[in-house]
Amino acid sequence: MKAIQVSEARARLGAVWNAAVYEREIRGIVKKGARGGALLLGSKDVVELLPGIAFHPVYGEHDGGVSLWLAEFSVYAEGDTREEAEESLLEEVRDYVEMYLGDLAFRQAPNRRPHFRHVVAAYVADLDGRLRETLLAHVQQAKDEPTASAVRDLATTG
């Protein structure tokens, strides 16, 4: 399949979008004289490229509230109730994904580089309205009082 020029993609954006999203046609988009290009994929195709990506948040109750630790992004959220902690975690993840995708230096940091597949999976899940179910499908209960370090230890040793 031949890539299309940016000018053609711009002129036919609706048709190019529909082909990618509904017909699942994968399309390369290039700019004349530029190196590299972009790849337009529908979210279903992206999900197929990321098999086995799962998140493993750790839930704990403690005096005054509830906490969730998501080791995949080193994100910690708290709330007075589990629902509040979950909402806080969703916002923390959205903020992390936005920062990760929008800042090349942040994305290329050695401690963050391995997060790429999980970031893309979270981003696509959010686009599709599935972020909550994607992030919270495999919640583990903390065994001890879930201080931040205890929750992190459980999350990494699982």
C-alpha positions in Angstrom: 0.0 0.0 0.0 1.3 3.4 -1.0 1.6 6.2 1.5 -0.3 9.4 0.8 1.0 13.0 0.9 0.0 15.2 3.8 -1.8 17.6 1.4 -3.9 14.7 0.1 -4.7 13.5 3.6 -5.7 17.0 4.6 -7.9 17.4 1.5 -9.6 14.0 2.1 -9.4 13.9 5.9 -12.9 12.5 6.3 -12.4 9.7 3.8 -8.9 8.9 5.2 -10.2 8.8 8.7 -13.2 6.5 7.8 -10.8 4.2 6.0 -8.6 3.9 9.1 -11.2 3.7 11.7 -14.1 1.8 10.1 -12.5 -0.1 7.3 -9.3 -0.7 9.3 -7.1 0.4 6.4 -3.6 1.3 7.7 -2.3 4.3 5.9 1.1 5.9 5.9 1.2 9.7 5.5 4.3 11.5 4.3 5.4 15.0 3.5 7.3 15.6 0.3 11.0 16.0 1.0 10.7 15.1 4.7 12.2 12.1 6.3 9.9 9.7 8.1 6.2 10.0 8.2 3.2 9.2 10.2 1.1 6.0 10.4 -2.7 6.4 10.7 -4.2 3.4 12.6 -7.6 2.9 14.0 -7.8 2.1 17.7 -8.8 -1.5 17.1 -5.6 -2.0 15.1 -3.5 -0.4 17.9 -5.1 -2.7 20.5 -4.1 -5.7 18.3 -0.5 -4.5 18.2 -0.4 -4.5 22.0 -1.4 -8.0 23.0 -1.0 -8.9 26.7 -0.8 -5.4 27.9 -2.4 -5.3 31.3 -2.4 -3.0 34.4 -2.1 -4.3 38.0 -3.2 -1.6 40.4 -2.8 -2.4 44.1 -5.7 -1.3 46.4 -5.4 -0.7 50.1 -7.5 0.8 52.9 -5.9 2.8 55.7 -6.9 5.3 58.3 -8.8 8.0 56.6 -9.1 6.5 53.2 -8.2 4.3 50.3 -5.1 4.2 48.1 -4.3 2.8 44.7 -0.8 2.3 43.3 -0.2 1.7 39.6 3.3 0.3 39.2 3.2 0.4 35.4 3.5 4.3 35.6 4.6 4.7 39.3 1.4 6.6 39.9 -0.3 6.7 43.4 -3.8 8.0 44.1 -5.8 8.4 47.2 -9.4 9.1 48.2 -11.9 8.9 51.0 -13.6 6.0 49.3 -12.5 3.4 46.7 -14.6 5.3 44.0 -12.7 8.5 44.8 -9.4 6.8 44.7 -10.3 5.2 41.3 -11.3 8.6 39.9 -8.1 10.1 41.2 -6.1 7.3 39.6 -7.8 7.8 36.3 -6.9 11.5 36.3 -3.3 10.7 37.4 -3.0 8.3 34.5 -4.5 10.8 32.0 -2.0 13.4 33.2 0.9 11.0 32.9 -0.2 9.9 29.4 -0.5 13.5 28.3 2.9 14.4 29.7 4.5 11.3 28.3 3.2 11.7 24.8 3.7 15.5 24.7 7.3 15.7 25.9 10.0 13.8 24.0 12.6 14.3 26.7 10.3 12.9 29.4 9.4 10.0 27.1 13.0 9.1 26.5 14.2 9.2 30.1 15.6 5.8 30.9 13.1 5.1 33.7 10.1 6.0 31.5 11.1 4.6 28.1 9.7 1.1 29.0 6.3 2.7 29.7 5.6 3.3 26.0 3.4 0.3 25.3 1.3 0.8 28.4 1.0 4.5 27.7 -0.3 3.8 24.2 -2.7 1.1 25.6 -4.0 3.6 28.2 -4.4 6.4 25.6 -6.3 4.2 23.2 -8.5 2.8 26.0 -9.3 6.4 27.0 -10.1 7.4 23.4 -12.5 4.4 23.3 -14.1 5.2 26.7 -12.6 2.1 28.3 -9.9 3.5 30.5 -11.6 2.6 33.8 -12.2 -1.0 32.8 -8.7 -1.3 31.3 -6.9 0.1 34.3 -9.0 -1.6 37.0 -9.5 -5.1 35.5 -6.8 -6.7 37.7 -6.9 -4.9 41.1 -4.9 -6.6 43.9 -5.5 -6.1 47.5 -2.6 -4.9 49.6 -1.8 -7.5 52.3 -0.5 -5.0 54.9 -1.4 -1.5 55.9 -0.9 0.2 52.5 1.7 2.8 53.1 3.1 4.1 49.8 6.2 1.9 50.1 4.2 -1.2 51.1 1.9 -0.8 48.2 4.8 -0.2 45.8 6.5 -3.3 47.1 3.5 -5.5 46.6 2.9 -4.0 43.1 6.4 -4.8 42.0 6.6 -8.3 43.5 2.9 -9.1 42.8 
